[in-house]
């Protein structure tokens, strides 16, 4: 396995559904969406942000549950309703003055492919779509919504000896 440049990461970009959640959507009778977020993923995100790494979420959906969780964790930027995630990633790199080589991106499905290919470290949860796994630099042991994000955060923390 090749050595990945975890210590060079300045921006951690994450898909939401299937990465920060298990990919299931609970929709109530009035159309509201309920999602389950894994607490340890959130803890890892908070610790990574303390190192000065920007954390941004790029998602194809838009809902109050995601907005609330992003607010709770102090996410640097939440991009919702996004269907060109590579372009969004390029804009984030410009905004935060980093190169795509300094990005770790975690995605699980076909919509994430262009952003994964654009990033310096392409990460996927264990239960990612098979085609997406083929382009990954790192396949997590954990599934989306069950610690995949924490696993990536731990690599970032370990690279800076902050465990």
N, C-alpha and C positions, 0 to 999 in steps of 0.2 A: 504494500500500500504506500502511495506517495505521501510525503510529508506536506501537510496543508499549512498555508501561511496564516494561521489563526492570529498571531500577534500583530499582523498588519491591518486587521479589520478596524475600520473607522465607522462603518454603518452596518447595522443588522436590520435587514428588511424581511418582513414576515407576511405571508399570506395568513388569512384568519381561519376560514372554514376548512377543516381537515388538517390544520397545522396547530393553531392555538385551541381549536375545539376538535371533537371527534368526528366532525362532519355532519352530525345529525342536526336537523332543525326541528324544534318544537314550535308549532304555530297554533296560537289560541284562536278562539272563535271570532275575535275581532281583527285578526291578521297580525297580531303582535308576535314577535319572534323571541323565543327563549333559547339561550345557549349555555352550555357548560364549559367553563374555562378551568384549567388545571392550576391549582394554587402554586405548585412548585415552579411551573413555567413563569408565572408572574414574579415569583421571588428571584428567579434567575435574571429576568429582564431588569428588575430594579437594581440588582448588583452590577450588571453590565453597564447600565446607564451611569452608575456612580464612577465608573472608570472613564467616562467621557465618550463612550461609544454611543452614537445616535441610534435610536430604535424607532423604526417606522413600520406601519402596517399598510399593506396594499391589498385591497379586497375588491372582488367583483360585486359584492352585495353592499347594501346600506341598511343598517338597523340600529335601534337604540341600545340593544344589548352590547354590541361591539363598541359603540361610542362611549357607553358608561365604563366598560372595562378599560378602554384606552385612557380615559380620563383618570380612573383610579390609579393606573400605573404610571401616569405622567409621560405617555408615549410622545415622542417628539413630533410626529406627524401621522395622521390617519388619512389615507386616500381611499375613498369609497366609490363604488360604482365604476371601478376601473377595469377596462377590457384590453388595455395595452400596457401591461405591467412593465415591459422593458422600457418604454418611453417614460413612464412614471419613475422608474429607477434612474434613468439618465437625468431627469429633472432634479431628483433628490441628490444625486452626486454633484450636480452643478450648485445646488443650494448649499450643501454642506462642504463644498470644496474638497471633494475626494474623487478618486478614480474608481472605475468599476472593479479594478483589482483589489480595492480595499473594502469590497462589499461581500458580506455573507448573506445569502438569500435562502430562505426556507419556503419551499412550495411543495404541493402534493398532487397537482392535477395539470391537465394539458394547458390551461390558461396561464400557468406559471412557467411553461417551457422557455419562452423568449427571455424572461427575466433571469431564470436559472442560467441560461447560456451567456447572459450579459455579465454575470457576477463572478467575482474572484473565487469564491467558494460556494458551489451549488450544493445545498443540503436538502434532503427529503426525509420525511418520516418513514418508518418501517412499512407502513401500509399505503404508501404513495402508489399512484398508477404506474404500471410496469414501464411504459414509455418514458415517463418522467424519471424513473430510477436509472434508466440507461444513460442519462446525461449528468447524473449526480457525481460530485466529487466525494460526497459523504452521505451514506445512508445510515440514519439513526437506528439504534437498537429499539428505541421507543416509538410507539405509534403517535400520530397526531392527536392532540388533546389528552395525552397520557405521558407527557414528559419529553417529547422530541425537542421542544424549544429549550427546555432546561438542559438537555444534553448538549445542544449547540452552545448555550450560554456557558456551561461548564468548560467546554473547550476554550472559549474566549477567556474565561477567568484563569484557567490553568496556564494558558500561554503567557499570562501576565503574573502568574504565581499568586493569584488572589482567591484561592479556594477556601 
